[in-house]
């Protein structure tokens, strides 16, 4: 698993270098745990996490509005009373703004080598093309994303 995590870290830093070069993000903090690895980027207003979870065979990218210059506590959508207004999944933003840039992650295609990089390239492109306002500190779209998440939670409650 460490070989995959090392490959992920290298590929992520290469594909997400534009965050540092173009949007004033600092170099990422890297966290490795028993479930995978996460690179955490932040500038003065915005945080981005890129997480590899090998067991899930997925990469997750989250957008954060920083609170006091720091990542807010991550709240699961399952925490019914949680304030979910400061963090959203990039996939929700892609679905709302630019569905043609959706990043496919079929469960039967393992995230190694070229496939791992392909997913990271897709998310980097989506961040550039769909989230440049968020990367620069404009969080107006978070209101719309909050409504999408609330509706999805409501639909779960109805089942």
N, C-alpha and C positions, 0 to 999 in steps of 0.2 A: 504494500500500500504506500510505503514511503516514496517509492520510485514514481508512482502516479502523482502524489502530492508535490514532489519536486518538479515534475513536468508541468503540473498545473501552475505552480508559482512562477516558473520561468515564462510560460506562455501568457499568463495573465499580465505580468509586468510588461511584457512586450506589447501586447494588444491594447492595454489600457494606458500606455505611456502618454497618450494625448491628454489624459486627465491632468497630468502634471505639467505637461508642456503648454497646453492651450487654456486650461481652466484654473490654474493656480492651486491644484491639489498637491499636498505633500506626498512624499514617497509612502507607499502603503505600510501599515502595520500588518504583520502576518501572525495569525493564530492557528495552531494545529491542535486538534483534539482527537479523541477516539472516533469521532464521526466523520472527520475530514479536515479541510483547511479553509481558511477565510482570509482574504485580503481586504483591509479596511482603508479606504481613501477618504480624506477630508480636506476641504478648503475652509474659508472663513464662515460659510453658511451651510454647506451641503456635505453630506456623507454618502458614500457608495460602498456597499459590501458586495464582494464577489465570492461566493461560497461553493466549494466542491463537496458533495456528499456521495462518496463512492457507493455506499450501500443503496442509496436511492438512484444511483446512476444519473445524477443531475447536477447542473450548475444553477444556482439561484443568485439573482442580482437584485439588491434592494436599494431604494432611494430614501434618503433621510434628510429631514430638516433638522439641522443641529440645534441643540438647546444649550445656550451658554457656551457655544463653541465645542460641545461634546455630543457624541451620539446619544440620543435618548434611549431609555430602557426599551428594549424590543418587547412589544406586546403581541401575543398570539391573537389571531382572529377568534380564537375560542374563548378568550377572556372577555366575557360579555360587557363588563363595565370599563374595559380598557379604553384609553384615549388612543385611537388609531390614526390620528391626524398628522403624525410626524414621520411615518414610514410606510412605503408602498413598494410592492413588487414591480419591477420593471416590466414584467409581462403584462400587467394591467395597463400600464401607460402605452405600451406597444399596441395592445388591443384597441385602446381608445383613439390613439392618434395616427398610427401607421401600421395597420394589420398586415400589410404586405411584407413587413420586416420581421414578422413572427419568427422566433428561433425554435425550430423543431428539435426535440430531444426524445426520440423514440426509445423506449425502454430496452429494445432488443439490439440497439447499436451502442456498444460500450464506448465510454468516453476515454479513449486513449489515442495517442498520436495525432493524426490528422483530424479525427472527429472532435477531440477535445479542443483543438485550435479553431476548428470551424464554428463551434458553438461560441467560443470567446470572440471571434471575429464578428459574428452576428450580433452579439450583445454590444460590442464596442460601436458598431455601426448604428445600432438603435439608440444608444446613448447620445451619439453625435447628432443624429438626424431628428430624433423625437424628444430629446430631453435637454437640449442645450440651454433652454431657459431655466430649468431646474438646476443644472450644473452651475449656472451663473447666479443662483440665489432667488429666482422667481418661482414661488410655490403656489401660484394661483390654481394650477391644475390639480393640486392636492384636494381641493374641494370636490371636484368632479370624481376623482379617484375614491374619495371617502364615500361618496354616494354609491358608487359601483360596489365597493366592499360591503356597505351596509345592506344593499339590495341582495347581494349574494348570501349574506348571513341570515337575512330575513327568509330567503328561500330555503335555507337549511333548516330553520326553525319550523317551517311549514310542513316538512316531511316527517 
